[in-house]
Amino acid sequence: MKKLSHYDDAGRASMVDISGKQPSLREAEASAFVAMSREVIRALPRNPKGDPLEVARVAGVLAAKRTSELIPMCHPIPLSKVDVEATVQKDGIAIRALARTNAETGVEMEALVAASVAALTVYDMCKALDRGIQIRDVLLLRKSGGKSGEYRRTSTRNRRAG
């Protein structure tokens, strides 16, 4: 069985020492889905707060850049690219987030945080119309680079964004 990397020999949470690793190109893509009624979807263009999808996209980019401040054991890493897309579907908003770096550690958490915060932003901007909006299926879709190599989700419950 694999060992969890964020614990020391005494079982205390600790940041992984990456000082011996070489920088390499790493990329990760994550998704989230914001389920909402068709009425809320139809109201998106008329939101008095602005375009919820554009605000969510920017919020996701900003969140990726702040991941190490939100997740205690994440390393601050230089991001070379963050891209967030929010697409209207018939039953909600599909969000995809891409993060890329050339660093000693991966960007999975940055992609997941970007997708999550983008989804939360859609909720925040639309909650006045329906507090029953649901955020679902926050998933790592794929990652590349690093010692663990490639990962690609082969099945997904998130049919809309995956």
Steps between C-alpha positions, in 0.01 A plus 500: 500500500621849418593732783334840538764759424384782726582327830834467673621183677322606820167537318495880506387694194797642316588668174679265260866589446537562125851645519652194331259499205578643161256743340297351216202598293182404685139551406165415655138542398201490733128550467193589702132525421250753634152351470221755471152541362433613146346817640829595665691412181269725297559784749882485474533775236288737710691457828534848658834399654651444154564195284522210749702284261765766438525586869529128580776460241704784652434375855628155401823644360555709814424201725754278323766762571411494873474123549797476736330754728183289516633142517745478792755255358506628141818663376481841338593437138548724199207448268575540131137468395156483656193481283143467621198444278136514605251362251122510517339155478129418503501427874781717630850636450793274414835630622844389383825628645851447366818575694857474369843552654864414464577416861601232749144407591169455323204728436207270574393704801520825304271359230257361760494826697442699180204280400356507854523876546359562153203280595459681833505832316219389268302402810572833667390698199179300448392409854246784517299316234529151652682394815452137394774521235739206544873473445584147391771279365818690577745267329860473388469410131865457415854586602838467339861534603692415810607169650149354504461570128173512312153467645179517300156438646352211305148524632318794640173571665541855374370434148454869433853627570709183467 
